[in-house]
Amino acid sequence: GQEVIAGNIIVRQRGTKFHPGKNVGCGRDHTLFAKAAGVVEFSVKGPKQRKYVNVVAPAAIAGA
């Protein structure tokens, strides 16, 4: 995914179509932003099949 630094806006949205995952914060207007530098990754989890946005450290991806 896209590389981001801390503070970058990842998703602007109305309501929580996407939920914050690892290293992602949620603003007052449901905007998702990066809390740490890394690479954006989307995933679907849980019984309700919710979409989550994560920021994964580049070293974690290189080791996988």
Helices and strands as residue ranges (DSSP letters): E 3-4, E 9-11, E 18-20, E 24-26, E 32-34, E 38-45, E 50-56, H 58-63
